[in-house]
Amino acid sequence: LDDLSAITLAIVELDPEHALLMPAELSGGMGRRVALAWALALEPELLLLDEPTAGLDPDLSAAFVQLILSLRQALGLTVVLITHDLDTIVAMATRIAVLADKRIISYASLDDTLQVEHPFIERFFHSERSQAALARGRSEV
């Protein structure tokens, strides 16, 4: 294991022995951390994440979000995130681009997005389940 690999694995909170595992031997969370380590090895300024918490249980999802937040701060990364997970949106987003009707219908803070009158925003952000996620996320801040 070379130094760069060891460092990037440590950054994503994996041990050096995880480098010896085959992809099928990694859990979902570990697989995401390995992919993140590969990306970080390139020393990016911009990190693109597509549904990073999909399929993870709530504890692993929260841990992965916290890892990304700490990396964003420590490394000065710009993170572009595509997700349908409101818990992740509340935890991570500083600006939200909402896509509907084949276009961006809003690009704003979460609070400003919630004020946009559009059927998609109404369904996505104002349902009972969504309101619970928003309240949960805001209480953690």
RODREN-118567 format. One record per residue: residue number from 1; residue in one letter; x, y, z of N, C-alpha, C in turn. Coordinates in Angstrom, 2 decimals. Each point is the difference from the previous one (the first is absolute). Layout:
+------+------+---------+---------+---------+---------+---------+---------+---------+---------+---------+
| resi | resn |      nx |      ny |      nz |     cax |     cay |     caz |      cx |      cy |      cz |
+------+------+---------+---------+---------+---------+---------+---------+---------+---------+---------+
|  NUM |    A |       X |       Y |       Z |       X |       Y |       Z |       X |       Y |       Z |
...
+------+------+---------+---------+---------+---------+---------+---------+---------+---------+---------+
***
This chain:
+------+------+---------+---------+---------+---------+---------+---------+---------+---------+---------+
| resi | resn |      nx |      ny |      nz |     cax |     cay |     caz |      cx |      cy |      cz |
+------+------+---------+---------+---------+---------+---------+---------+---------+---------+---------+
|    1 |    L |    0.86 |   -1.18 |    0.00 |   -0.86 |    1.18 |    0.00 |    0.90 |    1.24 |    0.00 |
|    2 |    D |   -0.20 |    0.87 |   -0.99 |    0.86 |    1.19 |   -0.06 |   -0.52 |    1.08 |    0.95 |
|    3 |    D |    0.81 |    1.03 |    0.19 |   -0.33 |    1.04 |    0.96 |   -1.30 |    0.73 |   -0.35 |
|    4 |    L |   -0.19 |    0.33 |   -1.29 |   -1.21 |    0.72 |   -0.41 |   -1.24 |   -0.82 |    0.29 |
|    5 |    S |    0.06 |   -1.29 |   -0.30 |   -1.15 |   -0.87 |    0.29 |   -0.29 |   -0.06 |    1.49 |
|    6 |    A |    1.03 |   -0.14 |    0.80 |   -0.18 |   -0.06 |    1.45 |   -0.59 |    1.30 |    0.53 |
|    7 |    I |    0.48 |    1.11 |   -0.51 |   -0.50 |    1.30 |    0.46 |   -1.46 |    0.19 |   -0.38 |
|    8 |    T |   -0.35 |   -0.29 |   -1.26 |   -1.38 |    0.22 |   -0.43 |   -0.95 |   -0.97 |    0.69 |
|    9 |    L |    0.44 |   -1.22 |    0.27 |   -0.85 |   -0.92 |    0.76 |   -0.21 |    0.52 |    1.42 |
|   10 |    A |    1.05 |    0.53 |    0.61 |   -0.13 |    0.55 |    1.34 |   -0.94 |    1.21 |    0.02 |
|   11 |    I |    0.08 |    0.82 |   -1.03 |   -0.86 |    1.18 |   -0.09 |   -1.48 |   -0.40 |    0.00 |
|   12 |    V |   -0.32 |   -1.10 |   -0.67 |   -1.40 |   -0.45 |   -0.06 |   -0.32 |   -1.02 |    1.08 |
|   13 |    E |    0.87 |   -0.07 |    1.00 |   -0.22 |   -0.81 |    1.20 |   -0.03 |   -1.51 |   -0.28 |
|   14 |    L |    0.89 |   -0.44 |   -0.89 |    0.18 |   -1.43 |   -0.25 |    1.42 |   -0.39 |    0.40 |
|   15 |    D |    0.17 |   -1.24 |    0.41 |    1.30 |   -0.51 |    0.39 |    0.75 |   -0.52 |   -1.22 |
|   16 |    P |    1.34 |   -0.03 |    0.05 |    0.79 |   -0.48 |   -1.14 |   -0.38 |   -1.40 |   -0.47 |
|   17 |    E |   -0.40 |   -0.87 |    0.90 |   -0.37 |   -1.36 |   -0.42 |   -1.23 |   -0.03 |   -0.90 |
|   18 |    H |   -0.81 |    1.07 |    0.02 |   -1.17 |    0.05 |   -0.88 |    0.43 |    0.08 |   -1.47 |
|   19 |    A |    1.22 |    0.47 |   -0.25 |    0.50 |    0.07 |   -1.37 |    0.19 |   -1.38 |   -0.62 |
|   20 |    L |    0.11 |   -1.00 |    0.84 |    0.23 |   -1.36 |   -0.49 |   -1.29 |   -0.75 |   -0.31 |
|   21 |    L |   -1.14 |    0.59 |    0.34 |   -1.28 |   -0.67 |   -0.22 |   -0.46 |    0.15 |   -1.44 |
|   22 |    M |   -0.71 |   -1.00 |   -0.46 |   -0.61 |    0.05 |   -1.33 |   -1.29 |    0.81 |    0.11 |
|   23 |    P |   -0.46 |    0.62 |   -1.09 |   -1.22 |    0.81 |    0.06 |   -1.20 |   -0.73 |    0.63 |
|   24 |    A |   -0.16 |   -1.27 |   -0.29 |   -1.13 |   -0.76 |    0.54 |    0.10 |   -0.18 |    1.52 |
|   25 |    E |    1.19 |    0.21 |    0.55 |    0.21 |   -0.16 |    1.44 |   -0.25 |    1.29 |    0.78 |
|   26 |    L |   -0.28 |    1.07 |   -0.72 |   -0.24 |    1.30 |    0.65 |   -1.49 |    0.20 |    0.24 |
|   27 |    S |   -0.34 |    0.58 |    1.13 |   -1.40 |    0.38 |    0.24 |   -0.32 |    1.20 |   -0.89 |
|   28 |    G |   -1.28 |    0.37 |   -0.05 |   -0.39 |    1.16 |   -0.80 |    0.70 |    1.27 |    0.44 |
|   29 |    G |    0.07 |    0.20 |    1.32 |    0.67 |    1.18 |    0.53 |    1.49 |    0.00 |   -0.27 |
|   30 |    M |    0.61 |   -1.18 |    0.12 |    1.44 |   -0.11 |   -0.27 |    0.27 |    0.25 |   -1.48 |
|   31 |    G |   -0.84 |   -0.51 |   -0.86 |    0.16 |    0.21 |   -1.44 |   -0.04 |    1.47 |   -0.36 |
|   32 |    R |   -0.92 |    0.72 |    0.62 |   -0.10 |    1.45 |   -0.25 |    1.26 |    0.71 |    0.50 |
|   33 |    R |    0.52 |   -0.44 |    1.15 |    1.21 |    0.62 |    0.54 |    1.22 |   -0.29 |   -0.89 |
|   34 |    V |    0.07 |   -1.19 |   -0.54 |    1.10 |   -0.33 |   -0.93 |   -0.10 |    0.88 |   -1.24 |
|   35 |    A |   -1.20 |    0.14 |   -0.56 |   -0.19 |    0.86 |   -1.18 |    0.39 |    1.45 |    0.33 |
|   36 |    L |   -0.35 |    0.43 |    1.19 |    0.37 |    1.35 |    0.43 |    1.51 |    0.13 |    0.14 |
|   37 |    A |    0.65 |   -1.03 |    0.53 |    1.47 |    0.02 |    0.11 |    0.64 |    0.11 |   -1.37 |
|   38 |    W |   -0.52 |   -0.75 |   -0.98 |    0.53 |    0.10 |   -1.37 |   -0.11 |    1.43 |   -0.52 |
|   39 |    A |   -1.17 |    0.61 |    0.22 |   -0.20 |    1.37 |   -0.47 |    0.94 |    0.97 |    0.71 |
|   40 |    L |    0.16 |   -0.16 |    1.30 |    0.85 |    0.92 |    0.76 |    1.47 |   -0.14 |   -0.36 |
|   41 |    A |    0.40 |   -1.16 |   -0.47 |    1.40 |   -0.20 |   -0.40 |    0.38 |    0.94 |   -1.15 |
|   42 |    L |   -0.98 |    0.48 |   -0.74 |    0.25 |    0.92 |   -1.11 |    0.04 |    1.46 |    0.45 |
|   43 |    E |   -0.17 |    0.24 |    1.30 |    0.02 |    1.33 |    0.60 |   -0.96 |    0.96 |   -0.72 |
|   44 |    P |   -1.27 |   -0.37 |   -0.05 |   -0.95 |    0.85 |   -0.74 |   -0.38 |    1.25 |    0.80 |
|   45 |    E |   -0.45 |    1.02 |   -0.72 |   -0.61 |    1.17 |    0.63 |   -1.51 |   -0.16 |    0.01 |
|   46 |    L |   -0.50 |   -0.84 |   -0.91 |   -1.43 |   -0.22 |   -0.17 |   -0.28 |   -1.49 |    0.14 |
|   47 |    L |   -0.98 |   -0.33 |    0.82 |   -0.39 |   -1.39 |    0.21 |   -1.45 |   -0.15 |   -0.43 |
|   48 |    L |   -0.27 |   -0.89 |   -0.95 |   -1.35 |   -0.27 |   -0.47 |   -0.50 |   -1.29 |    0.63 |
|   49 |    L |   -1.14 |    0.05 |    0.65 |   -0.57 |   -1.16 |    0.66 |   -1.41 |   -0.24 |   -0.52 |
|   50 |    D |   -0.26 |   -1.20 |   -0.50 |   -1.31 |   -0.36 |   -0.51 |   -0.65 |   -0.99 |    0.94 |
|   51 |    E |   -1.03 |    0.43 |    0.72 |   -0.73 |   -0.83 |    0.96 |    0.97 |   -0.74 |    0.94 |
|   52 |    P |    0.86 |    0.73 |    0.71 |    1.03 |   -0.66 |    0.81 |   -0.52 |   -0.82 |    1.17 |
|   53 |    T |   -1.21 |    0.25 |    0.45 |   -0.52 |   -0.73 |    1.15 |   -1.07 |   -1.02 |   -0.39 |
|   54 |    A |   -0.27 |   -0.14 |   -1.28 |   -1.02 |   -0.95 |   -0.45 |    0.39 |   -1.42 |    0.41 |
|   55 |    G |   -0.94 |   -0.70 |    0.59 |    0.23 |   -1.39 |    0.37 |    0.74 |   -0.21 |    1.31 |
|   56 |    L |    0.39 |    1.07 |    0.65 |    0.69 |   -0.13 |    1.29 |   -1.03 |    0.08 |    1.12 |
|   57 |    D |    0.27 |   -0.74 |    1.08 |   -0.91 |    0.12 |    1.14 |    0.20 |    1.38 |    0.64 |
|   58 |    P |   -0.95 |    0.45 |    0.81 |    0.07 |    1.37 |    0.53 |    1.31 |    0.35 |    0.72 |
|   59 |    D |    0.54 |   -0.93 |    0.78 |    1.25 |    0.29 |    0.71 |    1.17 |    0.19 |   -0.97 |
|   60 |    L |    0.12 |   -0.89 |   -0.99 |    1.08 |    0.12 |   -0.98 |   -0.19 |    1.25 |   -0.86 |
|   61 |    S |   -1.23 |    0.30 |   -0.32 |   -0.30 |    1.20 |   -0.79 |    0.44 |    1.24 |    0.76 |
|   62 |    A |   -0.37 |    0.10 |    1.26 |    0.38 |    1.15 |    0.82 |    1.52 |    0.10 |    0.14 |
|   63 |    A |    0.66 |   -1.13 |    0.18 |    1.46 |    0.00 |    0.13 |    0.67 |    0.46 |   -1.29 |
|   64 |    F |   -0.54 |   -0.44 |   -1.14 |    0.58 |    0.40 |   -1.29 |   -0.19 |    1.50 |   -0.23 |
|   65 |    V |   -1.18 |    0.51 |    0.34 |   -0.25 |    1.43 |   -0.12 |    0.97 |    0.78 |    0.87 |
|   66 |    Q |    0.21 |   -0.44 |    1.23 |    0.94 |    0.68 |    0.90 |    1.42 |   -0.04 |   -0.56 |
|   67 |    L |    0.38 |   -1.12 |   -0.59 |    1.33 |   -0.11 |   -0.62 |    0.14 |    1.02 |   -1.13 |
|   68 |    I |   -1.00 |    0.09 |   -0.87 |    0.07 |    0.96 |   -1.11 |    0.06 |    1.43 |    0.54 |
|   69 |    L |   -0.80 |    0.30 |    1.00 |    0.03 |    1.35 |    0.58 |    1.37 |    0.33 |    0.58 |
|   70 |    S |    0.61 |   -0.95 |    0.69 |    1.32 |    0.27 |    0.58 |    1.06 |    0.14 |   -1.09 |
|   71 |    L |   -0.10 |   -0.81 |   -1.05 |    0.95 |    0.11 |   -1.10 |   -0.19 |    1.32 |   -0.75 |
|   72 |    R |   -1.24 |    0.40 |   -0.18 |   -0.28 |    1.27 |   -0.68 |    0.68 |    1.14 |    0.76 |
|   73 |    Q |   -0.12 |   -0.03 |    1.30 |    0.61 |    1.06 |    0.83 |    1.52 |   -0.11 |    0.00 |
|   74 |    A |    0.53 |   -1.19 |    0.27 |    1.44 |   -0.17 |    0.15 |    0.76 |    0.22 |   -1.31 |
|   75 |    L |   -0.59 |   -0.43 |   -1.11 |    0.71 |    0.07 |   -1.28 |   -0.46 |    1.16 |   -0.87 |
|   76 |    G |   -0.98 |    0.74 |    0.45 |   -0.50 |    1.13 |   -0.78 |   -0.69 |   -0.44 |   -1.28 |
|   77 |    L |   -0.66 |   -1.14 |    0.04 |   -0.65 |   -0.54 |   -1.18 |   -1.32 |    0.71 |   -0.31 |
|   78 |    T |   -0.29 |    0.12 |   -1.26 |   -1.34 |    0.33 |   -0.44 |   -0.67 |   -1.33 |   -0.29 |
|   79 |    V |   -1.18 |   -0.23 |    0.58 |   -0.70 |   -1.27 |   -0.17 |   -1.30 |    0.27 |   -0.75 |
|   80 |    V |   -0.16 |   -0.69 |   -1.13 |   -1.25 |    0.02 |   -0.75 |   -0.64 |   -1.35 |    0.23 |
|   81 |    L |   -1.21 |    0.04 |    0.51 |   -0.67 |   -1.20 |    0.48 |   -1.33 |   -0.17 |   -0.72 |
|   82 |    I |   -0.23 |   -1.17 |   -0.53 |   -1.29 |   -0.34 |   -0.58 |   -0.65 |   -1.00 |    0.96 |
|   83 |    T |   -1.17 |    0.36 |    0.53 |   -0.65 |   -0.89 |    0.95 |   -1.49 |    0.28 |    0.08 |
|   84 |    H |   -0.72 |   -1.03 |    0.41 |   -1.42 |    0.13 |    0.32 |   -0.21 |   -0.14 |    1.51 |
|   85 |    D |    1.09 |   -0.13 |    0.74 |   -0.06 |   -0.25 |    1.44 |   -0.04 |    1.33 |    0.75 |
|   86 |    L |   -1.15 |    0.32 |    0.56 |   -0.16 |    1.28 |    0.70 |    0.92 |    0.13 |    1.20 |
|   87 |    D |    0.26 |   -1.08 |    0.70 |    0.93 |    0.08 |    1.14 |    1.37 |    0.46 |   -0.48 |
|   88 |    T |    0.45 |   -0.52 |   -1.13 |    1.29 |    0.39 |   -0.56 |   -0.04 |    1.44 |   -0.48 |
|   89 |    I |   -1.10 |    0.41 |   -0.63 |   -0.14 |    1.38 |   -0.47 |    0.10 |    0.97 |    1.17 |
|   90 |    V |   -0.76 |   -0.27 |    1.04 |    0.00 |    0.90 |    1.16 |    1.39 |    0.07 |    0.63 |
|   91 |    A |    0.67 |   -1.13 |    0.09 |    1.32 |   -0.03 |    0.64 |    1.08 |    0.67 |   -0.82 |
|   92 |    M |   -0.09 |   -0.07 |   -1.33 |    1.13 |    0.40 |   -0.82 |   -0.19 |    1.23 |   -0.86 |
|   93 |    A |   -1.20 |    0.27 |   -0.43 |   -0.19 |    0.99 |   -1.05 |    0.11 |    1.44 |    0.48 |
|   94 |    T |    0.75 |    0.78 |   -0.73 |    0.01 |    1.44 |    0.20 |   -0.86 |    0.67 |   -1.07 |
|   95 |    R |   -0.05 |   -0.61 |   -1.17 |   -0.86 |    0.45 |   -1.10 |   -0.60 |   -1.26 |   -0.61 |
|   96 |    I |   -1.25 |    0.12 |   -0.46 |   -0.71 |   -1.13 |   -0.57 |   -0.49 |    0.38 |   -1.39 |
|   97 |    A |    0.32 |   -0.84 |   -0.97 |   -0.58 |    0.13 |   -1.34 |   -1.07 |   -1.07 |   -0.12 |
|   98 |    V |   -1.22 |    0.43 |   -0.24 |   -1.12 |   -0.93 |   -0.12 |   -0.34 |   -0.14 |   -1.47 |
|   99 |    L |    0.03 |   -1.25 |   -0.47 |   -0.32 |   -0.28 |   -1.40 |   -1.42 |   -0.53 |   -0.10 |
|  100 |    A |   -0.78 |    0.60 |   -0.87 |   -1.36 |   -0.46 |   -0.31 |   -0.37 |    0.61 |   -1.34 |
|  101 |    D |   -0.93 |   -0.63 |   -0.66 |   -0.46 |    0.50 |   -1.31 |    1.16 |    0.18 |   -0.98 |
|  102 |    K |    1.01 |   -0.87 |    0.10 |    1.16 |    0.01 |   -0.90 |    0.84 |    1.28 |    0.10 |
|  103 |    R |   -0.03 |    0.63 |    1.19 |    0.79 |    1.22 |    0.20 |    0.23 |    0.21 |    1.49 |
|  104 |    I |    0.89 |    0.91 |    0.32 |    0.22 |    0.38 |    1.39 |   -1.09 |    1.00 |    0.37 |
|  105 |    I |   -0.84 |   -0.37 |    0.96 |   -1.10 |    0.88 |    0.40 |    0.36 |    0.86 |    1.20 |
|  106 |    S |    1.06 |   -0.36 |    0.70 |    0.46 |    0.79 |    1.13 |    1.48 |   -0.30 |    0.23 |
|  107 |    Y |    0.74 |    1.05 |    0.30 |    1.39 |   -0.13 |    0.44 |    0.16 |    0.99 |    1.14 |
|  108 |    A |   -0.05 |   -0.50 |    1.22 |   -0.04 |    0.88 |    1.16 |    0.37 |   -0.77 |    1.26 |
|  109 |    S |    0.02 |    0.70 |    1.11 |    0.18 |   -0.65 |    1.30 |   -1.21 |   -0.90 |    0.26 |
|  110 |    L |    0.11 |   -0.85 |    1.00 |   -1.12 |   -0.86 |    0.35 |   -1.21 |    0.84 |    0.40 |
|  111 |    D |    0.20 |    1.00 |    0.84 |   -1.12 |    0.83 |    0.44 |   -0.68 |    0.69 |   -1.18 |
|  112 |    D |    0.79 |    0.53 |   -0.93 |   -0.60 |    0.66 |   -1.17 |   -0.66 |   -1.01 |   -0.92 |
|  113 |    T |    0.57 |   -1.19 |   -0.13 |   -0.60 |   -1.04 |   -0.82 |   -1.37 |   -0.38 |    0.54 |
|  114 |    L |   -0.14 |   -0.07 |    1.30 |   -1.27 |   -0.36 |    0.61 |   -1.10 |    1.01 |   -0.29 |
|  115 |    Q |    0.38 |    1.21 |   -0.38 |   -0.98 |    1.05 |   -0.30 |   -0.46 |    0.00 |   -1.46 |
|  116 |    V |    0.68 |   -0.76 |   -0.84 |   -0.35 |   -0.02 |   -1.43 |   -1.33 |   -0.74 |   -0.18 |
|  117 |    E |   -0.89 |    0.63 |   -0.73 |   -1.30 |   -0.62 |   -0.27 |    0.09 |   -0.77 |   -1.32 |
|  118 |    H |    0.08 |   -1.32 |    0.15 |    0.05 |   -0.90 |   -1.16 |   -0.50 |   -1.36 |    0.48 |
|  119 |    P |   -0.78 |   -0.70 |   -0.82 |   -0.54 |   -1.30 |    0.43 |    1.07 |   -1.00 |    0.44 |
|  120 |    F |    1.12 |   -0.05 |   -0.72 |    1.05 |   -0.95 |    0.39 |    0.56 |    0.34 |    1.37 |
|  121 |    I |    0.29 |    1.26 |    0.23 |    0.53 |    0.42 |    1.30 |   -1.01 |   -0.28 |    1.10 |
|  122 |    E |   -1.25 |    0.24 |   -0.30 |   -1.06 |   -0.29 |    0.97 |    0.01 |   -1.48 |    0.37 |
|  123 |    R |    0.06 |   -0.89 |   -0.99 |    0.00 |   -1.45 |    0.26 |    1.28 |   -0.45 |    0.68 |
|  124 |    F |    1.14 |    0.50 |   -0.44 |    1.28 |   -0.49 |    0.50 |    0.32 |    0.54 |    1.40 |
|  125 |    F |   -0.21 |    1.28 |    0.21 |    0.45 |    0.63 |    1.24 |   -1.10 |    0.18 |    1.05 |
|  126 |    H |   -1.26 |   -0.03 |   -0.40 |   -1.06 |    0.35 |    0.94 |   -0.91 |   -1.17 |    0.39 |
|  127 |    S |    0.36 |   -1.21 |   -0.41 |   -0.78 |   -1.16 |    0.44 |    0.24 |   -0.22 |    1.49 |
|  128 |    E |   -0.84 |   -0.81 |    0.61 |    0.16 |   -0.29 |    1.43 |    1.36 |   -0.64 |    0.29 |
|  129 |    R |    0.39 |   -0.95 |   -0.82 |    1.29 |   -0.67 |    0.18 |    1.16 |    0.98 |   -0.17 |
|  130 |    S |   -0.11 |    0.86 |   -1.01 |    1.06 |    0.99 |   -0.25 |    0.11 |    0.98 |    1.15 |
|  131 |    Q |   -1.13 |    0.43 |    0.52 |    0.02 |    0.95 |    1.11 |    0.66 |   -0.61 |    1.22 |
|  132 |    A |   -0.22 |   -1.30 |    0.21 |    0.65 |   -0.68 |    1.12 |    1.52 |   -0.01 |   -0.18 |
|  133 |    A |    0.46 |   -0.28 |   -1.22 |    1.44 |   -0.01 |   -0.28 |    0.59 |    1.40 |    0.17 |
|  134 |    L |   -0.71 |    1.01 |   -0.48 |    0.49 |    1.37 |    0.15 |    0.08 |    0.40 |    1.47 |
|  135 |    A |   -1.02 |   -0.35 |    0.77 |    0.00 |    0.33 |    1.43 |    1.13 |   -0.74 |    0.72 |
|  136 |    R |    0.19 |   -1.26 |   -0.36 |    1.06 |   -0.81 |    0.62 |    1.37 |    0.62 |   -0.31 |
|  137 |    G |    0.21 |    0.37 |   -1.24 |    1.27 |    0.57 |   -0.40 |    0.28 |    1.34 |    0.64 |
|  138 |    R |   -1.02 |    0.81 |    0.11 |    0.18 |    1.33 |    0.60 |    0.22 |   -0.10 |    1.51 |
|  139 |    S |   -0.54 |   -1.02 |    0.63 |    0.21 |   -0.14 |    1.45 |    1.41 |   -0.47 |    0.31 |
|  140 |    E |    0.68 |   -0.62 |   -0.99 |    1.37 |   -0.49 |    0.19 |    1.03 |    1.10 |   -0.20 |
|  141 |    V |   -0.41 |    1.11 |   -0.59 |    0.94 |    1.08 |   -0.31 |    0.28 |    0.82 |    1.21 |
+------+------+---------+---------+---------+---------+---------+---------+---------+---------+---------+
***
